Amino acid sequence: MPKNDNAHSIRMVSSLEKNAGKDAARGVEEKYPLSMSANIEKKFESINPAVQAA
C-alpha cells in the first residue's frame, strides 16, 4: 500500500480527524492512499467514475 504522504492528503486527513473523528479519517486514508508522487490521474481516479468516462 502506498504511503499517504501527499501534502493535500495529509491536511485533509488532519481535518477529518478534527471534524469526523479518527476512525473516519483512518478509513479515508486507507481507502484512498495518495503518495507525494501521484500524477493527476491518480489524484482524481476515485472521485466519480462517470466523469472519467467522459
C-alpha positions as CSV (number, residue, x, y, z in Angstrom):
1,M,0.0,0.0,0.0
2,P,1.5,3.4,-1.0
3,K,2.5,5.8,1.7
4,N,-0.1,8.6,2.3
5,D,2.4,11.5,2.2
6,N,0.8,13.9,-0.3
7,A,0.5,17.4,1.4
8,H,-3.1,17.9,0.4
9,S,-4.0,14.4,1.6
10,I,-2.2,15.0,5.0
11,R,-4.2,18.2,5.5
12,M,-7.5,16.5,4.6
13,V,-6.9,13.6,7.0
14,S,-6.0,16.1,9.7
15,S,-9.2,18.0,9.1
16,L,-11.2,14.8,9.1
17,E,-9.7,13.8,12.4
18,K,-10.8,17.1,14.0
19,N,-14.3,17.1,12.4
20,A,-15.4,13.5,11.9
21,G,-13.2,11.5,14.3
22,K,-10.1,9.4,14.0
23,D,-11.9,6.3,12.7
24,A,-13.4,8.2,9.7
25,A,-10.0,9.8,8.9
26,R,-8.2,6.5,9.0
27,G,-10.8,4.9,6.8
28,V,-10.4,7.5,4.1
29,E,-6.6,7.4,4.4
30,E,-6.6,3.6,3.9
31,K,-9.2,3.6,1.2
32,Y,-7.7,6.4,-0.9
33,P,-3.9,6.5,-0.3
34,L,-2.1,9.2,-2.2
35,S,1.6,9.4,-2.4
36,M,3.6,12.5,-3.0
37,S,4.5,11.4,-6.5
38,A,0.9,10.7,-7.5
39,N,0.1,12.0,-11.0
40,I,-3.1,14.0,-11.8
41,E,-5.0,10.8,-12.9
42,K,-4.2,9.0,-9.7
43,K,-5.3,12.1,-7.6
44,F,-8.8,12.1,-9.2
45,E,-9.4,8.5,-10.1
46,S,-11.7,7.8,-7.1
47,I,-13.9,10.9,-7.4
48,N,-16.5,9.8,-9.9
49,P,-16.2,7.0,-12.5
50,A,-18.8,8.7,-14.7
51,V,-16.5,11.7,-15.0
52,Q,-13.6,9.6,-16.1
53,A,-15.6,8.0,-18.9
54,A,-16.4,11.4,-20.4
